Amino acid sequence: MAKIPPIEQDGIVQEALPNAVFRVVLKNGHVVRAHISGKMRKNYIRILPGDSVRMELTPYDLTQARIVHRYKATQ
């Protein structure tokens, strides 16, 4: 059985929850829980409410995601 690739979406961080978990609003209005990817954690990339981020959603559970990129303020 082939592995289904993740779905990439952009969103805006709405709220910071405990343990590096965030509530993120997608462009279409859906709200998901997202955690920071390992490379972002390792490189101490800070995520704050209001930041624009790129996430990977698993096709199996569309309510959870992994934050893989934080856009700069100019992007």
N, CA, C and O of each residue as an XYZ file, in Angstrom:
300
protein
N       0.838     -1.176      0.000
C       0.000      0.000      0.000
C       0.889      1.248      0.000
O       1.793      1.362      0.828
N       0.642      2.164     -0.904
C       1.454      3.360     -1.040
C       1.145      4.357      0.075
O       0.015      4.459      0.552
N       2.179      5.084      0.472
C       2.025      6.096      1.506
C       1.412      7.348      0.886
O       1.851      7.803     -0.170
N       0.403      7.897      1.541
C      -0.261      9.105      1.045
C       0.537     10.321      1.516
O       0.796     10.453      2.712
N       0.933     11.213      0.602
C       1.728     12.376      1.012
C       0.890     13.358      1.836
O      -0.333     13.394      1.703
N       1.552     14.162      2.695
C       0.809     15.130      3.508
C       0.258     16.273      2.664
O       0.756     16.559      1.574
N      -0.775     16.918      3.187
C      -1.409     18.062      2.531
C      -0.771     19.324      3.099
O      -0.741     19.501      4.316
N      -0.262     20.203      2.242
C       0.352     21.447      2.707
C      -0.668     22.568      2.655
O      -1.351     22.755      1.648
N      -0.766     23.316      3.751
C      -1.696     24.437      3.873
C      -0.997     25.589      4.574
O      -0.070     25.376      5.357
N      -1.439     26.808      4.295
C      -0.962     27.987      5.010
C      -2.023     28.413      6.007
O      -3.217     28.199      5.792
N      -1.579     29.016      7.097
C      -2.517     29.473      8.110
C      -1.885     30.526      8.996
O      -0.712     30.867      8.846
N      -2.691     31.039      9.932
C      -2.242     32.060     10.871
C      -2.422     31.523     12.280
O      -3.486     31.007     12.622
N      -1.383     31.642     13.098
C      -1.422     31.147     14.474
C      -2.381     32.019     15.274
O      -2.249     33.242     15.311
N      -3.344     31.372     15.911
C      -4.358     32.086     16.677
C      -4.016     32.100     18.163
O      -4.208     33.113     18.835
N      -3.508     30.974     18.682
C      -3.293     30.848     20.119
C      -2.164     29.858     20.375
O      -2.020     28.866     19.660
N      -1.366     30.139     21.402
C      -0.311     29.219     21.826
C      -0.838     28.379     22.984
O      -1.333     28.916     23.975
N      -0.730     27.064     22.854
C      -1.159     26.124     23.879
C       0.083     25.532     24.543
O       1.186     25.729     24.033
N      -0.053     24.813     25.664
C       1.122     24.222     26.317
C       1.840     23.193     25.433
O       1.257     22.642     24.499
N       3.108     22.951     25.749
C       3.954     21.945     25.096
C       4.171     22.204     23.611
O       4.129     21.268     22.813
N       4.400     23.445     23.229
C       4.706     23.821     21.842
C       3.622     23.381     20.871
O       3.917     22.936     19.762
N       2.368     23.505     21.289
C       1.217     23.215     20.435
C       0.491     24.533     20.193
O       0.425     25.383     21.081
N      -0.051     24.700     18.990
C      -0.693     25.953     18.617
C      -2.047     25.686     17.986
O      -2.267     24.637     17.381
N      -2.950     26.641     18.132
C      -4.228     26.597     17.434
C      -4.066     27.516     16.224
O      -3.771     28.702     16.373
N      -4.260     26.962     15.031
C      -4.001     27.679     13.783
C      -5.275     27.724     12.951
O      -5.988     26.727     12.835
N      -5.557     28.900     12.368
C      -6.708     29.073     11.487
C      -6.216     28.991     10.046
O      -5.317     29.731      9.648
N      -6.805     28.095      9.271
C      -6.443     27.953      7.861
C      -7.111     29.045      7.041
O      -7.995     29.748      7.532
N      -6.688     29.185      5.797
C      -7.259     30.201      4.905
C      -8.754     29.986      4.669
O      -9.493     30.946      4.451
N      -9.204     28.712      4.714
C     -10.619     28.429      4.465
C     -11.465     28.520      5.734
O     -12.665     28.250      5.687
N     -10.860     28.899      6.881
C     -11.616     29.104      8.104
C     -11.582     27.961      9.099
O     -12.017     28.132     10.237
N     -11.075     26.794      8.704
C     -10.992     25.662      9.627
C      -9.908     25.922     10.673
O      -8.902     26.573     10.392
N     -10.127     25.407     11.875
C      -9.167     25.554     12.968
C      -8.549     24.189     13.252
O      -9.267     23.200     13.405
N      -7.207     24.132     13.323
C      -6.500     22.876     13.579
C      -5.517     23.069     14.727
O      -5.106     24.190     15.028
N      -5.144     21.951     15.368
C      -4.073     21.934     16.369
C      -2.793     21.586     15.643
O      -2.765     20.640     14.855
N      -1.730     22.336     15.897
C      -0.472     22.086     15.190
C       0.693     22.106     16.169
O       0.726     22.917     17.096
N       1.654     21.202     15.954
C       2.872     21.203     16.750
C       4.052     21.560     15.848
O       3.957     21.476     14.624
N       5.154     21.955     16.461
C       6.331     22.389     15.711
C       7.117     21.164     15.254
O       7.244     20.191     15.996
N       7.641     21.213     14.038
C       8.457     20.105     13.539
C       9.787     20.063     14.296
O      10.186     21.038     14.931
N      10.452     18.932     14.215
C      11.689     18.727     14.954
C      12.803     19.685     14.573
O      13.532     20.152     15.448
N      12.955     19.992     13.288
C      14.015     20.905     12.854
C      13.770     22.318     13.365
O      14.720     23.024     13.703
N      12.500     22.742     13.424
C      12.197     24.073     13.940
C      12.479     24.129     15.442
O      12.958     25.144     15.946
N      12.187     23.050     16.150
C      12.464     22.975     17.585
C      13.968     23.006     17.840
O      14.445     23.702     18.737
N      14.706     22.242     17.037
C      16.158     22.141     17.185
C      16.844     23.481     16.930
O      17.828     23.812     17.592
N      16.328     24.251     15.974
C      16.921     25.539     15.619
C      16.315     26.710     16.382
O      16.580     27.865     16.048
N      15.505     26.432     17.401
C      14.928     27.454     18.287
C      14.140     28.520     17.530
O      14.253     29.708     17.835
N      13.354     28.109     16.556
C      12.519     29.053     15.817
C      11.268     29.317     16.637
O      10.520     28.395     16.961
N      11.045     30.589     16.971
C       9.924     30.966     17.834
C       8.670     31.193     17.000
O       8.719     31.791     15.926
N       7.559     30.709     17.511
C       6.258     30.916     16.879
C       5.413     31.708     17.869
O       5.299     31.328     19.034
N       4.825     32.799     17.414
C       3.983     33.637     18.261
C       2.605     33.775     17.627
O       2.466     33.623     16.414
N       1.582     34.063     18.436
C       0.254     34.306     17.854
C       0.314     35.453     16.840
O       0.923     36.492     17.094
N      -0.321     35.247     15.705
C      -0.305     36.222     14.623
C       0.673     35.881     13.515
O       0.612     36.477     12.440
N       1.579     34.930     13.750
C       2.547     34.525     12.725
C       1.855     33.739     11.614
O       0.900     33.002     11.857
N       2.351     33.908     10.407
C       1.867     33.147      9.259
C       2.777     31.933      9.088
O       4.000     32.073      9.061
N       2.183     30.739      8.973
C       2.959     29.501      8.937
C       2.486     28.584      7.817
O       1.355     28.690      7.344
N       3.382     27.672      7.396
C       3.029     26.598      6.469
C       2.979     25.312      7.276
O       3.854     25.060      8.105
N       1.949     24.492      7.034
C       1.763     23.267      7.802
C       1.585     22.086      6.883
O       1.219     22.232      5.717
N       1.852     20.904      7.427
C       1.558     19.639      6.757
C       0.448     18.960      7.539
O       0.599     18.695      8.731
N      -0.660     18.677      6.878
C      -1.770     17.953      7.493
C      -1.762     16.525      6.985
O      -1.533     16.280      5.800
N      -2.010     15.594      7.873
C      -2.124     14.210      7.454
C      -3.506     13.997      6.844
O      -4.486     14.530      7.366
N      -3.616     13.245      5.773
C      -4.929     13.013      5.161
C      -5.841     12.150      6.033
O      -7.042     12.063      5.778
N      -5.276     11.511      7.061
C      -6.066     10.637      7.914
C      -6.800     11.399      9.010
O      -7.884     10.986      9.423
N      -6.224     12.514      9.495
C      -6.847     13.310     10.548
C      -6.622     14.782     10.218
O      -5.528     15.304     10.437
N      -7.635     15.449      9.700
C      -7.497     16.829      9.238
C      -7.618     17.856     10.358
O      -7.702     19.052     10.081
N      -7.629     17.418     11.617
C      -7.692     18.361     12.736
C      -6.323     18.570     13.375
O      -6.187     19.412     14.263
N      -5.301     17.821     12.942
C      -3.963     17.954     13.500
C      -2.965     18.205     12.376
O      -3.123     17.711     11.260
N      -1.931     18.986     12.698
C      -0.950     19.346     11.675
C       0.425     19.502     12.307
O       0.575     19.501     13.529
N       1.425     19.636     11.439
C       2.800     19.883     11.857
C       3.246     21.179     11.189
O       3.139     21.311      9.970
N       3.745     22.136     11.968
C       4.243     23.402     11.422
C       5.646     23.156     10.877
O       6.535     22.725     11.611
N       5.844     23.430      9.589
C       7.137     23.167      8.957
C       7.861     24.438      8.522
O       9.041     24.379      8.177
N       7.176     25.596      8.529
C       7.823     26.833      8.099
C       7.081     28.020      8.683
O       5.850     28.053      8.694
N       7.848     29.006      9.173
C       7.254     30.271      9.622
C       7.679     31.334      8.625
O       8.870     31.541      8.393
N       6.694     32.011      8.033
C       6.995     33.051      7.055
C       7.528     34.289      7.755
O       7.143     34.589      8.884
N       8.415     35.003      7.078
C       8.911     36.270      7.604
C       7.802     37.303      7.494
O       6.825     37.092      6.775
N       7.943     38.406      8.194
C       6.893     39.426      8.237
C       6.613     40.009      6.854
O       5.493     40.448      6.591
N       7.610     40.023      5.965
C       7.430     40.616      4.643
C       6.772     39.662      3.658
O       6.328     40.090      2.593
N       6.698     38.362      3.998
C       6.147     37.397      3.039
C       4.668     37.375      3.147
O       4.007     36.628      2.426
